Amino acid sequence: MIVRAVVGAVLQAAVVLSGTAPANALSVPLADWMGALPGIENTPLAELPLPGTHDSATADLSAASEWSAAGRADFGDAALAFLPKSAAAAWSRAQPTSVGRQLEDGIRYLDLRLSTEPDGHVYLEHGLRGRPVRQVLDEVGAFAHSHPREVVVLGLNRFTAFTDASYGELESAVTATVGDRLVPSSVSPRATLRQLWDLGRNVVLVDQSGRLANLGALDASAVYAPWPNTADAAVMLDAARKDLLGHDHSRFFGWGAILTPSASAIVGGAFRGVTSLADFTVRDAHPPAAAWLSGLAPGRNLNIVTTDWYTDPVCGTSFTRLVLSRVDGTDPRTAPCDVRSTGSGTRWDGGDWSVHTWVDLTWDALPAATGYQVSLRPAPGGGCQVGTTETTSAAVAHLDRQNVAWAEYLCVGSQYDVTVRAMVAGGWQPWSAARRIRL
């Protein structure tokens, strides 16, 4: 311990002398953030914010993919005969990149859903059949071996149509790819990064089936991850607030910035330009989830945070950096996280003898912002096809437009994609993610 303290003091002195600031959530290289962020090596893994992905191995799903055994079990062959593969792929593809790319981008929790297919082999799935399990685990193993200080929590789930032979194939694939990196089950979720580094192990296997205990896998009880199963962002966040206070820190706590599209949400979404899980997530889930997440005080409650389409910019930064900012309290936002309508309508203006349409908007303020610009752009198929912008000094805007053909008019009943950008230090920052509203 004394040697370690001396080494730490020497490194801190070197930083001071060199004038180099220590890494933080804004600057840390994402592929190696666990080894590079200062002050986290003695934090229990169950209390460390870990960016994760939901249905992680779905980037390859397409209209050419076969139905998975899980998809057939869920919907039945008769229903699938009427469901176009293109639509199924649009709503099944939850991530845009490979598992290996996700790990390089700082993701440290992977959700892998498994299915035994008619050829007798194990694949990843999400309604449609993905890649063979060995190929996906090869990517995890390559990363774990080349980044030994980065700890990956690997969640194995679903296990559709599994047989003893399926479990044997899975066990062989795990052993061949990450077997020498697996953390033993005697090490609890309260182990620290330092303890895992000293062990020389950096893959925590959580097996929902309970069949891989001989490899050191933790079972389902090691993770508390309630699922609100809702397409309503308000319900999602209400459940998150309650769950965040209720977990016991002896096991992993998983929260998903995820909305689950119901059949009515999918059908209704088509009328507002939402035709894929990517659209649904980016427009309906990410803005409110990111606004809530950015407002959390750094602390020990937040743990695994998963989402769909993790590459979508949130708050002008990446999902990974937003989660990591809850480690050290840095503010990674360069754009408002969410913009909301607080009212809209029409009025008669006696001054110009015409009808005006108005909308009130608000968003979360950025501390260093001296002004904002809000943009309303007509959504495809959303009605009126005229957009407008407004500049304001505060994090609110009242847009009032005359309904005449030569003006930037607004239309009640039409849909608009609303974005906001901030003026900071004399320059305009990136636009926020678009939020679709109906006037």
Order of alpha helices (4+ residues) and beta strands (2+ residues): alpha-alpha-beta-alpha-alpha-alpha-alpha-beta-beta-beta-alpha-beta-alpha-alpha-beta-beta-alpha-beta-alpha-alpha-alpha-beta-alpha-beta-beta-beta-beta-beta-beta-beta-beta
